[in-house]
Amino acid sequence: MNPKQVAAEKAVEFVEDGMIVGLGTGSTAFWATQKIAQRISEGLTIRAVASSASTEALAGQLGIPLVPFSGIDHIDITIDGADEVDDQLNLIKGGGGALLREKILARNSSRFYVVVDETKRVHRLGRFPLPVEIVPFASNLTIHRLQELNCEPVVRMVQGSPFITDNGNLIVDCSFKEILNPVELQQQINLIPGVVENGLFVGMPTAVVVGYGDGTIQILEPQNRSGHS
Ligand SMILES: O=C[C@H](O)[C@H](O)[C@H](O)COP(=O)(O)O
């Protein structure tokens, strides 16, 4: 069985009637959105907020009732993927460019479930280049300041043109190789004028659901690393 699907479907078990649900972005969150649609067809009543235009389109096709960010004052549960998960359950996100809306959802959610396959687990963050969303008009200046933090920044390109986020910004992928202090780094990055947000999610998950190729899952909680079943 697909480990991403296994993890995502487990997390959807935590969705209950009446909830406002944050829908993540990417190939793992995709399975959560599919499962939520299935549960709606079986009688579940929820409203959802999408973390990207692509997820909004998917949810719309699947008949999931959507509300805009402006129409809610809290989110009960968000289910989303990640590019890396470290031993403290800190994350790198933004491989799909959706990190800003994803972080707003996660920060405003009572519960934030992260769904990954086992390949996303690392001892320390940094193998995956850290996505940073920046405003386009001063990008060269902002990129110089990012370089001063000892990373190699590369503007993300798609088919020869800069990737543009749903918010009209650029993504700079910053290779740090190894991130020793994610708390400090996220603050340093976000203090640079021109940076909109970075893909470090520090201390945010309620739990991380890890799916394995043999169909088993492991639920990792911030202080309790048990539960392989
Ligand atoms: O911007 C995209 C998101 O942060 C994704 O959740 C992340 O990149 C993981 O995506 P996937 O599940 O496709 O590996």
The ligand as a MOL file (V3000), in Angstrom:
LIG
                    3D

  0  0  0     0  0            999 V3000
M  V30 BEGIN CTAB
M  V30 COUNTS 14 13 0 0 0
M  V30 BEGIN ATOM
M  V30 1 O 4.3550 23.4750 -0.3660 0
M  V30 2 C 4.0990 22.2850 -0.2430 0
M  V30 3 C 3.9530 21.5960 1.0100 0
M  V30 4 O 4.6740 22.1050 2.0810 0
M  V30 5 C 3.9520 20.0690 0.9670 0
M  V30 6 O 3.1530 19.6530 2.0350 0
M  V30 7 C 5.3360 19.4490 1.0750 0
M  V30 8 O 6.1400 19.9280 0.0260 0
M  V30 9 C 5.2770 17.9160 1.0310 0
M  V30 10 O 4.7640 17.5040 -0.2000 0
M  V30 11 P 4.6560 15.9710 -0.5750 0
M  V30 12 O 3.6680 15.3520 0.3120 0
M  V30 13 O 4.2220 15.9900 -2.0280 0
M  V30 14 O 6.0350 15.3910 -0.4580 0
M  V30 END ATOM
M  V30 BEGIN BOND
M  V30 1 2 1 2
M  V30 2 1 2 3
M  V30 3 1 3 4
M  V30 4 1 3 5
M  V30 5 1 5 6
M  V30 6 1 5 7
M  V30 7 1 7 8
M  V30 8 1 7 9
M  V30 9 1 9 10
M  V30 10 1 10 11
M  V30 11 2 11 12
M  V30 12 1 11 13
M  V30 13 1 11 14
M  V30 END BOND
M  V30 END CTAB
M  END
